[in-house]
């Protein structure tokens, strides 16, 4: 009799355990168990080691603001930011995983790309940056503290394609950015963007 009671108790425990495991499996884990470094390594193929891109049109993400990283990844994930493959990639990460990667990349140094530029256009671009861009992209576009992305030393093709998306309406501008961009287009046209790109291409002098 005692043996039968023990057998029933064990069977009951196994059923309860299996039920609990099935419930747990139904919930998507917040973290896969991978470290932030392991997660970030999946980005290296396109964005380079420690987020220092070798280009040509893939941005460097080492040293950018954690908040900016999270906002952009959320945009890729929900489709509000146009992308080629990032929308599919972003959907593969949980919010906690994106947050972990954001913190890791924000602590890396931003490596400025070495690229050619026109000195005269860069000189004009410096004035345009001060007038139209500095309030959000502080310190000549080198600061990550305003959560607006680093421009100085970023790869020129990436900046060009991103601005093309903004102007085409494929990526939404903030009200402040839209106002400044429209003001510059009205006064400078495409030549203004060309000057800005040359200014950012020179890197930190």
N, C-alpha and C positions, 0 to 999 in steps of 0.2 A: 504493500500500500504506500509506504513512504517512498519507495523507488518510483512508483507511478506519479506521485505528487511532484517529485523532483523533476521527472521527465517533462511533465506539463509546464512547470515553471520555466525550465530551460527553453522549451519551444516558444512559450509566450515572450520570453526575453528576446529571443532571436527575431520573432515577428516584429516586435516593437523597435528593435535596432534597425531592421531592414526598412521599416516605415520611416523612421527618422532620417536614415541615409537618403532615401528617395526624396524626401522633402528638402533636404539640404542640397541635393543635386539639382533640384528644380530651380534653385536660386542661383543667379549668376554671381560668381565670386567677385569681390571688389578688387582683389589682387590675385594674380596667377601664382604667386609665390616667387616670381622673378624679382630681383633687385632692381632699383632704378637704373643702375649701370647696365644691367642686362637688357632692360627695355630700351634704353637709349642706344645701345649697340645696333638695334634694328634700323636706326635712322642713318647710320654711318655710310651705308652704300650710296645714298644720294646726298646727304648733308655733310659728309666728311667726318673724320675722327674728331670727337669732342665738339661736333657741330661746326667745324671750319670747312666750308664747302670749297671744292675745287672747280665748281661751276659746270657749264657757263650760266645756266638759268635757274639753278637751285640755290636758294638763299643760305647764307651762314646763319645758324641759329644759336651757336654758343655765345653766351653773354647777353642774350636778349632778356627782356623782362619776363618773369614767370607768369605774371598776369596776362601779358600780351600773348605768350605761348598758348596759354589755356583758352583765351578768347578765339584765337585763330583756329586751334584744333576743334573747338566747339562749332565754329562756322563751317569747317570742312565736314564735320560729323553730321550736321543737320542740313547740309547742302546750301547754306546761305552764302558761302564763299565758293566761287567757281574753282575747279581744279581738274587736273588730268587723272591722277591716281590717288591723291591725298584723301579724297572723300571715302574711298574704299578702305584705305589704311586706317584713317581716324576711327572708323566704325568698329575696328577690331580692339580698341582700347576702352577700358572703363574710365570713369571720371577720376578715380583715385590713381590709376596708372598714368593718366595724362598729367595729373598734378605732380606726381613723383618725377616724371621726366622734365616737367617745367622747372622744378626746383633744381634739378641736376644741371640742366643746360644754362640756367641763369647764373650759376656759379662758375661757369667756364669763361675763359677770356674770349673776347670777340676778336677774331683774326681778320684784319683788313685785307681785302683782295689786292693783289698787285696787278694793275691794269693800266693801259694807256689812256691818256686824256689830252684835251686841247687846253693849254694854259690860259689862253685868252677867254675861251668860253667858260672855263672854271672860275675865272675872276668875275665874270658877269654873274655866273651862277651863285657865287658867294653873296652878292648883293640881293639876288632874288630870294635866296634862302632866308636871309635876315628879314626881308619884307613879308614873305608869304608862309614860311615854314617853321621859323625858329620857335614860335610860341608853343608848338606841340613837339617838335623835334629839336630839343634844346642842345646847347653846346655844339652847334654846327652839325647836328644830326648824329652825334656820337653817344648821347645819353639814352640809357634804357629806362630811366626812372619815370618818364612820363607815360610809359606803357603804350608807346606809339610806334615802336620799331626803330631799329638803328638804320640810318641811311648812309652815313659816311663810311666808305670802305666796303659797302655792300656791292655785290656783283651787278654791273650795269645792265646786262640782259634781263636779270630778274626784276630790277627796278622798272625797266622799260615795259616789260610784259605786265607787271602789276598795275602800273599807271594806265596802260592801255585798257585793262579790264575795268578799272575805275571809270575812265572816261566813256567807255561803251555801256556802262551801267550793269556790267556783269558782276561787279563787286560794289557794295554800297558804301558810300562815303558818309562820314559824320557830317552834321550840319555845318560845323566850323570848317572842316576840310573842304566841303563842297563850295562854300562861300569863297575861300581863298583860291581854290583852283580855278573857279569861274572868273575871278578877278584877274588872275594871271593870264588865263587864256585870252581874255578880252584885250589885254594890254600887250602881251608878248607873243601869243600864239604858240605854235609848236617849238619855235626857237627858244622859248623860255624853258621848256622841259629839257631840251637838248643841253642848254647851259647848266641846268641843275644837275643833270646826269654827269656831266664832265666835272662839276664841282665835287660831287660825291665820289666819283671815280678816283680822284687824286689821293684819297685817304687822308689820314691825320698828318699834317705837316709838322 
